[in-house]
Amino acid sequence: MKPNPGGVIKGEAIVDREKEIDSIWRALQNQSVVLVSERRVGKTSILRKMEENPGEGWNPILYWVEGKQHPVEFVEGLYETLIERKLLKGKFHKLKKFYIKYVGGEGIGSWKLPQIRENWKTLLDSMVQDILDSGMKVLLMFDELPLMLAKFIKAEEIGPLGTMGFLDTLRELRNKYEASKDISFIFCGSIGIHLIIKDLKKNHAYNSDPINNMKIISISGMDEKGARELCDKLTEDAPFQFDGKDEIFDYICRETDRLPFYIQHVFSYFYESGKMVITKKTVDESIQFLLNDPNDEGFFRQYLDRIKTYYDNKMQEISLLILNRACEKNDYWGEDDIINTVKTHMEEEAETIKEALDLLWSDHYLKREIKNNRRTYKFRYTILQKWWNVNRG
C-alpha cells in the first residue's frame, strides 16, 4: 500500500481502528454518539469503515454536511443521500405527502421554493418517519456538523436563532424516535460541537443542551498494534531497508503519536525523497520537513486557526499564551504555575484562566494528569508541541 496522506481512504486501506469502532457500536446500543477529534486524526475513515462493515442489523449512512448553507439544504442532501444509497427504494410516502401539500404536483421536485424552505422541519420529520417505516435499522452519521452550524450562525437568513432552532429540532427527533431502537445518530466534526453550543449560550441566550443525552467519544492516535500494522502495509510496495525494523517502527509510532495521518506523511517522505535505507535520522528528517513546511502539509495551523476563529478574544489571548509557554516544557506543568505565569502577563482572575485550561483540555490541545492531588497539563500530541515550539514558541 502506498502512502496517501490526506487523501480519501476506503476499504482495506483503512487499517485497524477496531477498538474505537467496537466502542462506538457498543454505545449505540443505548444512545446516539458525538464523535470528536481534530482534522486529520482519522474520524471520517472510522465512519467510512463503519459504513462499509456495519454492525449486525445496522444500515449506516454517512452524510457529509459541511457545505450546507440552510436547513432545507441539509434536508435535501439527506434525501439525495438516501436515494443514492437506495435505502428506501423511493418509498418516501410521508415526505411526498407533505411536499405535495406545500407545493402541489405529483412528486418531489425543487427544494428552493419559499414554502419548502419555511417547512423544512416538517419535511425532515416526515423523512425520519419514512426511514422508520422501512423496517430497517438505520444509523445516520452527520460528518462535519459543527462546521455547518457555524455557517448557519453567520448566515443572514438563519443566524443564531435559526441555528438554535435547528439544534433543538435534531434533539426533538432523537427524543421522539430513538426509543424505537431502529434509528440512531452520530454527530461528528473537526471542531467540537461544544464550541458552537458555548457560543450560542454565552452570546445569544441559548438555554438548551441539545447533546446532553448523547455519548461523547474522542478519537486520537491508533493503538500500538494498529500503528505498527499501518507501518507494515506502507512498506509493502517499496524495497525499504531498515536499521532494525521493529526499533524504527517503534520510533515512527512514538514521533507521530501513532496518528495515521502523520505515519502516512513519514512514509510519503521516504517515497518522494527516494530514501530506501531508513534510520532514526531519516525519520527525524521526515518530521522536520513537516514542521518547517511553508505549505503546512501537516495541517498544524488548523489548531491555531480554530482558536482564532471559535474562541472569544479573552480566551484566545489566554490560551495562546498558555500554549506558547507549554510548548517549551518537557514535563507536565502544574495548574498553579500556569495561573501565575498568565498573571505576570495580563490581569486575569484565576477562574478565567482555569476556564481557558478546561477549553484547551476538552479541545485536545492539552492532556491532563493529577499529580499529588494537583492538576497538571502538557501538550496532548508531541508532534504538535514540536510544531508549536518551532513556529510559535
Secondary structure as UniProt FT lines:
FT   TURN            5..6
FT   HELIX           11..13
FT   HELIX           18..28
FT   TURN            29..30
FT   STRAND          33..36
FT   TURN            39..40
FT   HELIX           43..52
FT   TURN            56..57
FT   STRAND          58..64
FT   TURN            66..67
FT   HELIX           71..84
FT   TURN            85..86
FT   TURN            89..90
FT   HELIX           93..103
FT   HELIX           114..118
FT   HELIX           120..133
FT   TURN            134..135
FT   STRAND          137..143
FT   HELIX           145..154
FT   TURN            156..158
FT   HELIX           159..177
FT   HELIX           178..180
FT   STRAND          183..189
FT   HELIX           193..204
FT   TURN            210..213
FT   STRAND          215..218
FT   HELIX           224..233
FT   TURN            234..237
FT   STRAND          241..242
FT   HELIX           245..255
FT   TURN            256..258
FT   HELIX           260..273
FT   STRAND          277..278
FT   HELIX           280..291
FT   TURN            294..295
FT   TURN            297..298
FT   HELIX           301..310
FT   HELIX           313..326
FT   TURN            327..328
FT   STRAND          333..334
FT   HELIX           335..345
FT   HELIX           350..362
FT   TURN            363..364
FT   STRAND          366..371
FT   TURN            372..373
FT   STRAND          374..379
FT   HELIX           382..391
//
